[in-house]
Amino acid sequence: MTDQLDFENKVALVTGSSRGIGRAIALCLAQRGADMVVNYVRNQAQAEEVAAQIRSLGRRALVVRANVGKLEDIERLFDAVAEEFSSLDIFISNAAIGFNRPAMDQKPLGWDGTMNVNARALLFSAQRAVPLMEKCGGGAIVSLTSPGSVRVLPDYVSVGASKAAIEALTRYLAVELSPKNIIVNAVAPGVVATDALQHFAAMADEHMLEHLAEITPAGRLVTPEDVASVVAFLCTPAAAMIRGQVITIDGGYTLLTPR
Ligand SMILES: NC(=O)c1ccc[n+]([C@@H]2O[C@H](COP(=O)([O-])OP(=O)(O)OC[C@H]3O[C@@H](n4cnc5c(N)ncnc54)[C@H](OP(=O)(O)O)[C@@H]3O)[C@@H](O)[C@H]2O)c1
């Protein structure tokens, strides 16, 4: 963790920052000086706890309940950001859901919900984020994707498709927003031990995570803080020439040849 306050006087919004990876990103950006917008959909107490930690660092924190799968909630979320802060420097599209089952068992409702929360939210949030970023002369947008966008993970079809859409959107937004000095990228973490793993049957085996850690070239699993520090880097001037890329954060796991 750097002591550098490279995000001082900057405002950042992280969707789904009440728990897991989003929480770690929000705390990392606040530790580095940013005022934060914490978003959640169900767990208000956990969102308020994240906001309290941010305030204890001397930063401002606005908590907004908004289901990013709903366009009207996205509008309300960005209205709240504009009212509280007037501008936005950093937007992290992190919130995600999934209805894990085989392709033949997927239902239209699960598909629509997954695509709307995970992928549609990036596009329509970007439409609201960009005018707020133009007020500060530019900004950074980072999305959370997953190796399941290009690899076939068990029962991951709708999430995988939504993540592939995020990666395509990342490239299109990166090109279209470059003249506005808005830098757009994505990160693809390997397995991170968060609540999200409860939805994966393969992870129910208590030894699975230990086994994954053992076979990962880096010798351990990726932590939420590992992801947060790469996301933060992508929001700094040092990363200015990285555009429209998907950065894998998996300790080398996807380099392995399956045995
Ligand atoms: N964990 C992994 O192994 C892994 C690997 C690769 C990629 N990722 C990606 O990393 C991101 C974060 O994953 P995670 O494991 O930290 O997830 P998580 O522990 O399940 O947390 C999800 C967060 O998103 C929020 N959220 C869910 N639906 C929402 C909605 N409709 N509107 C607004 N917020 C919503 C939740 O809020 P509440 O607390 O209110 O429910 C929570 O803060 C996701 O994009 C995920 O696909 C995770």
The ligand as an ORCA input file, in Angstrom:
! r2SCAN-3c Opt
* xyz 0 1
  N     -14.752    -12.904     -6.453
  C     -14.166    -13.357     -7.548
  O     -13.553    -14.450     -7.552
  C     -14.190    -12.543     -8.823
  C     -13.404    -12.993     -9.914
  C     -13.429    -12.261    -11.104
  C     -14.206    -11.123    -11.219
  N     -14.960    -10.719    -10.148
  C     -15.769     -9.517    -10.323
  O     -15.443     -8.561     -9.332
  C     -16.602     -7.791     -9.011
  C     -16.866     -7.827     -7.511
  O     -17.042     -9.182     -7.138
  P     -17.138     -9.635     -5.601
  O     -16.656    -11.035     -5.557
  O     -16.542     -8.616     -4.730
  O     -18.740     -9.638     -5.412
  P     -19.608     -9.732     -4.055
  O     -18.746    -10.067     -2.886
  O     -20.750    -10.624     -4.404
  O     -20.132     -8.225     -3.864
  C     -21.017     -7.710     -4.808
  C     -21.198     -6.230     -4.556
  O     -22.041     -5.718     -5.605
  C     -23.193     -5.140     -5.032
  N     -24.331     -5.353     -5.933
  C     -24.853     -6.523     -6.350
  N     -25.873     -6.297     -7.194
  C     -25.987     -4.955     -7.304
  C     -26.857     -4.103     -8.009
  N     -27.828     -4.600     -8.792
  N     -26.696     -2.759     -7.905
  C     -25.708     -2.241     -7.102
  N     -24.861     -3.003     -6.395
  C     -25.000     -4.348     -6.501
  C     -23.362     -5.795     -3.676
  O     -24.124     -4.943     -2.831
  P     -24.944     -5.519     -1.533
  O     -23.913     -5.720     -0.454
  O     -25.914     -4.424     -1.215
  O     -25.591     -6.793     -1.969
  C     -21.892     -5.926     -3.250
  O     -21.408     -4.694     -2.769
  C     -17.734     -8.353     -9.866
  O     -17.837     -7.620    -11.052
  C     -17.260     -9.760    -10.147
  O     -17.840    -10.320    -11.316
  C     -14.973    -11.391     -8.956
*
